[in-house]
């Protein structure tokens, strides 16, 4: 069955996490993604991650995470021949994704205005820290710097330990996911209009969207979100110690909190309104702390879920990965081997399924410059021409 983006060609001139992850989402859905890297300065993610044998091989785990299904070429855009090849790629592409400092591609003659004239149907996506304009437009950042800028760190942690960085580069991956949504939207729009599109995607904007309800609340109260640790405004929607670890309760709405108190043998504690729940939060929390200590976290999870009350034992990554439910979702793909990597590697696929033609990993992450000859051959370069480009350091 044909995948949604089969036949779509994407030039992926991105690095690190957010940009490559956006292109990866479309690669999973059938797009032909050509990753472009400078020959002497490959994507930073290639030597990033905890496994130094992978880093030394330019196949770091950060790169492997979003490298599958792509082809890789090297191009020195500081040389005229490299720029010519890049222009030829863009001329035949459906999408260009780049995440360099705003203005960098314009300085190379590869900006939106020039490329849209070269290819009027081109979807040109620029991903940056703060956007293509505005007072911060020229500034740069990574995930953790955006966490600091956006207010997420100040709202994370406990009253005693805050601000606190999130444990995963969530803004990078949220930006990549938002980028994939923007690209899909622009491609769908092009089917109707025949026109290309410029996408200006900022990590800061994504970080703010991740706090959408906090922003609306702030607009009414003028109060910034305070760090609450593992607590919630409602006691039945918070974490508590058990005999052997934490259990997170998720009895969020009024029906669920009534079911929780009934399951705990204390139906009289259930409240009729959310306002009552907030007023009586302290005594509810004290009662729950006492009750939760009577069983293990696993026992509480099994029991409460059987009563249709959301609850979970707090797990580490290794415990989560061992959950047999993951295998039923098709969320992960295991490579028993791949070029440039010794041993097996498991990478994420996509967080959704389709009834047909859905996301799939069909090829391992490419080694640096692995597809130079193939891609340049498609552009009409003869083997002797490619050899000359390689000797000159263009590729």
ABEGO torsion letter per residue (X at the ends): XBBAABGBBBBBBBBEAAAAAAAAAAAAAGBBBBBBBBAABBBAAAABEABAAAAAAGABAAAAAAABGBBBBBBBAABAAAAAAAAAAAAABABBBBABBBGAAAAAGABAAAAAAABAABBBBBBBAAEABEAAAABBBBAAAAAAAAGAAAABEBAABOBBBBABBAAAAAAAAAAAAAAAAAAAAAAAAGBBBBBBBBAAAAAAAAAAAAAAAAAAAGBBBBBAEABBABAAABBBBBAAEBBBBABABAAAAAAAAAAAGBAAABBABAAAAAAAAAAAAAAAAAAAAABBAAAAAAAAAAAGBBBBBBBBAAAAAABAAAAAAGABBBBABBBGBBEBBBBBBBABBBABGBBBBABBBBBBGAAAAAAAAAAGBBAAAAAAAAAAGAX
